[in-house]
Amino acid sequence: MNILSISGAMLGAVSQGILWGVMALGVYITFKILDFADMTVDSSFTLGGCVCAVLIVSGINPLLAILVATLFGAVAGFVTGIIHTKLKIPGILAGILVQLGLYSINVRIVGGAQKPLKPINDTVITFIENILNLKAIFGRNAKSMSALIAGVIFIAVLIIILYWFFGTELGSAIRATGDNERMSRAQGINTDNMKIIALMISNGLVAMSGALVMQQQRVADVGMGIGAIVIGLASIIIGEVIFGKRIAFWFYLLGVVLGSIIYRIIIAFVLQLGLNPSDLKLLSALIVTLALSIPVIKKNVAGSKRRA
């Protein structure tokens, strides 16, 4: 390993982390705010990438393609919400059913296993790279820097919007539904509708992340979202463990994104040490397990000290 290769790998990890951070924000909405284990994520992430790739190859503006992909993800969340709230199927099973169904839909959308972009196709990444002339400054790391800039812009806008939205009456109703569904229903809140709206927002963000990651990789793959829910949970937990819990809601959101970046840095560092890429899923599971166990370990250690 040399310093240049390590710095390039770390820059790539940070840029990937911030793009996947958009997905982690979506998982945060269902997992933490709504208290809903949504398994739709793995396929809605892929859905966003597949829709975006097909649209860009067809000549659609890459920003518009991201918007359309986000809407498709919201529809996936809507279907999960309807299956759960109207058909009374448990949330985790509803997500699995939609996840399975979306796999076939994603294959239909791309017409096979993959949909690569053409060399002539512009993306948000290439647009930023060209307009800022990043290749002249960063050389072969220009694409990673361009992806990082794109990610920072999207994350900043999303955190502002989410911070505002969850402070509104509708956003507060969603948060109340997640905190105490029975009490929320007693206060006249239609908790079914709140769940559906939250699932639509969540999967819309997940699909947006899939579209951004696809534009960085320049190929949509029907398996690109496998394990996305684990990555999202890892980002949330790492953010909480490292940055602690603050009162400000925006800090929670920022912590999720920072957790995603740290997760990617850990993965990149281990790969630089020679880990086989096929072992990444096992490593991801170990990271999540470790992150989940740290609060419990801290609590047990603190209890032991008090008893002593």
Secondary structure, DSSP 8 states (H G I E B T S, - for coil): --HHHHHHHHHHHHHHHHHHHHHHHHHHIIIIIS----TTHHHHHHHHHHHHHHHHHTT--HHHHHHHHHHHHHHHHHHHHHHHHTS---HHHHHHHHHHHHHHHHHHHHTSSEEE--TT---HHHHHHHHTTHHHHHGGGHHHHHHHHHHHHHHHHHHHHHHHHTTSHHHHHHHHHHH-HHHHHHTT--HHHHHHHHHHHHHHHHHHHHHHHHHHHTEEETTTTTTHHHHHHHHHHHHHHHH---S-HHHHHHHHHHHHHHHHHHHHHHHHTT--GGGHHHHHHHHHHHHHHHHHHHHHHHHHHHH-
